[in-house]
């Protein structure tokens, strides 16, 4: 009996948690705090995709252009580029952090290139490119 | 009478025992996924979990603010203990304690800083870890615990190991709940009226798409992307319903094949963390019934013998 009660509570809580982020927010304009960590966010996977992605690259001493994610020392297995892109969305200052970690205690310098795309205009070519200088002094527009 | 039989059918997914192999495979994949996801940041503590680094608060506020008061030595010890526990849970050694320590450890570190580890798969990871802490189990097969038990003379090696259905049922429920509501969120976000996959699949190299997808023009056309949009909705909304409602093995198996192909397609085409795949795709294998598990293992054994 105790197991059945537990299963019922677990199943109902899961559904209530999911509804809390879909129906409740749409109907009531608010979410309830359901305390448990797995009920804190909804199950959102690519439901609204940005039309203006940015791609981050860098150029080092050898002059070769590479994905900026290669400069991040903390590896993200099989999703390095998207981890970097999402981190910048979460924290716009993240590029400065990447620069700081890559150059601290060294005399190295890098050129960061940020290509801004507009999917509705041209998904293959950037509509704007930004070049930044990264060295021990920090990150600054070139 | 009908209510009784419906209730009995509902609880049957969580009561009694079943083949221990699917949950054992899930255990290995899930804790392997957690290891791949968390170990890089747990190894590089200075870059991710010191007071001065750029952080985001995604989970527990208490842990988030307490990071600056925790001495580095304690943090290092906690990270090592978490990693050891995760490996123990993966190999199934002292599994229940290992799951408890892993769960508390990874939740604490994700709360210290969400930036290096944040993914929506964590919502399901917390649910599964919590259920595992409460229910225990998952180490009846393919585990050090099972091996030690057999060495001590407990259990017959020729007998196929069995496991309580409770944990398997809850893990499968979590995987299909996440999949179903991801579909609901998409419907509410207007997917049926738009072509969101047309946006996603047209992203340039270096942003979410795997390079081969960005370099394959045939995947960017309106017809293909519309088809992917609808396929996503049908699988995310339909497969969970079949797993929950249908008791027809053939239908469940056919839907499971489509469901697995769908998640394989996601990881092959999009840059998502392996943890995502280990939860949703490997979790889906728990929909196999005992006869299907037996058929799969017999076939695998046959091909091994032939080779």
Boltz contact constraints between the chains, C-beta under 6 A:
constraints:
  - contact:
      token1: [A, 4]
      token2: [B, 11]
      max_distance: 6.0
  - contact:
      token1: [A, 7]
      token2: [B, 14]
      max_distance: 6.0
  - contact:
      token1: [A, 14]
      token2: [B, 177]
      max_distance: 6.0
  - contact:
      token1: [A, 18]
      token2: [B, 181]
      max_distance: 6.0
  - contact:
      token1: [A, 22]
      token2: [B, 184]
      max_distance: 6.0
  - contact:
      token1: [A, 22]
      token2: [B, 185]
      max_distance: 6.0
  - contact:
      token1: [A, 22]
      token2: [B, 188]
      max_distance: 6.0
  - contact:
      token1: [A, 37]
      token2: [B, 126]
      max_distance: 6.0
  - contact:
      token1: [A, 38]
      token2: [B, 123]
      max_distance: 6.0
  - contact:
      token1: [A, 38]
      token2: [B, 126]
      max_distance: 6.0
  - contact:
      token1: [A, 38]
      token2: [B, 127]
      max_distance: 6.0
  - contact:
      token1: [A, 41]
      token2: [B, 123]
      max_distance: 6.0
  - contact:
      token1: [A, 43]
      token2: [B, 178]
      max_distance: 6.0
  - contact:
      token1: [A, 43]
      token2: [B, 181]
      max_distance: 6.0
  - contact:
      token1: [A, 43]
      token2: [B, 182]
      max_distance: 6.0
  - contact:
      token1: [A, 44]
      token2: [B, 185]
      max_distance: 6.0
  - contact:
      token1: [A, 45]
      token2: [B, 182]
      max_distance: 6.0
  - contact:
      token1: [A, 46]
      token2: [B, 200]
      max_distance: 6.0
  - contact:
      token1: [A, 47]
      token2: [B, 185]
      max_distance: 6.0
  - contact:
      token1: [A, 47]
      token2: [B, 186]
      max_distance: 6.0
  - contact:
      token1: [A, 47]
      token2: [B, 189]
      max_distance: 6.0
  - contact:
      token1: [A, 48]
      token2: [B, 189]
      max_distance: 6.0
  - contact:
      token1: [A, 49]
      token2: [B, 196]
      max_distance: 6.0
  - contact:
      token1: [A, 49]
      token2: [B, 199]
      max_distance: 6.0
  - contact:
      token1: [A, 49]
      token2: [B, 200]
      max_distance: 6.0
  - contact:
      token1: [A, 53]
      token2: [B, 203]
      max_distance: 6.0
  - contact:
      token1: [A, 53]
      token2: [B, 207]
      max_distance: 6.0
  - contact:
      token1: [A, 55]
      token2: [B, 204]
      max_distance: 6.0
  - contact:
      token1: [A, 55]
      token2: [B, 206]
      max_distance: 6.0
  - contact:
      token1: [A, 55]
      token2: [B, 207]
      max_distance: 6.0
  - contact:
      token1: [A, 67]
      token2: [B, 206]
      max_distance: 6.0
  - contact:
      token1: [A, 73]
      token2: [B, 44]
      max_distance: 6.0
  - contact:
      token1: [A, 73]
      token2: [B, 47]
      max_distance: 6.0
  - contact:
      token1: [A, 74]
      token2: [B, 40]
      max_distance: 6.0
  - contact:
      token1: [A, 74]
      token2: [B, 41]
      max_distance: 6.0
  - contact:
      token1: [A, 74]
      token2: [B, 44]
      max_distance: 6.0
  - contact:
      token1: [A, 74]
      token2: [B, 47]
      max_distance: 6.0
  - contact:
      token1: [A, 74]
      token2: [B, 116]
      max_distance: 6.0
  - contact:
      token1: [A, 75]
      token2: [B, 40]
      max_distance: 6.0
  - contact:
      token1: [A, 77]
      token2: [B, 36]
      max_distance: 6.0
  - contact:
      token1: [A, 78]
      token2: [B, 274]
      max_distance: 6.0
  - contact:
      token1: [A, 79]
      token2: [B, 271]
      max_distance: 6.0
  - contact:
      token1: [A, 79]
      token2: [B, 272]
      max_distance: 6.0
  - contact:
      token1: [A, 79]
      token2: [B, 273]
      max_distance: 6.0
  - contact:
      token1: [A, 81]
      token2: [B, 206]
      max_distance: 6.0
  - contact:
      token1: [A, 81]
      token2: [B, 271]
      max_distance: 6.0
  - contact:
      token1: [A, 82]
      token2: [B, 208]
      max_distance: 6.0
  - contact:
      token1: [A, 82]
      token2: [B, 271]
      max_distance: 6.0
  - contact:
      token1: [A, 85]
      token2: [B, 207]
      max_distance: 6.0
  - contact:
      token1: [A, 87]
      token2: [B, 115]
      max_distance: 6.0
  - contact:
      token1: [A, 90]
      token2: [B, 56]
      max_distance: 6.0
  - contact:
      token1: [A, 91]
      token2: [B, 54]
      max_distance: 6.0
  - contact:
      token1: [A, 91]
      token2: [B, 56]
      max_distance: 6.0
  - contact:
      token1: [A, 93]
      token2: [B, 54]
      max_distance: 6.0
  - contact:
      token1: [A, 97]
      token2: [B, 54]
      max_distance: 6.0
  - contact:
      token1: [A, 101]
      token2: [B, 47]
      max_distance: 6.0
  - contact:
      token1: [A, 117]
      token2: [B, 204]
      max_distance: 6.0
  - contact:
      token1: [A, 119]
      token2: [B, 199]
      max_distance: 6.0
  - contact:
      token1: [A, 119]
      token2: [B, 202]
      max_distance: 6.0
  - contact:
      token1: [A, 123]
      token2: [B, 202]
      max_distance: 6.0
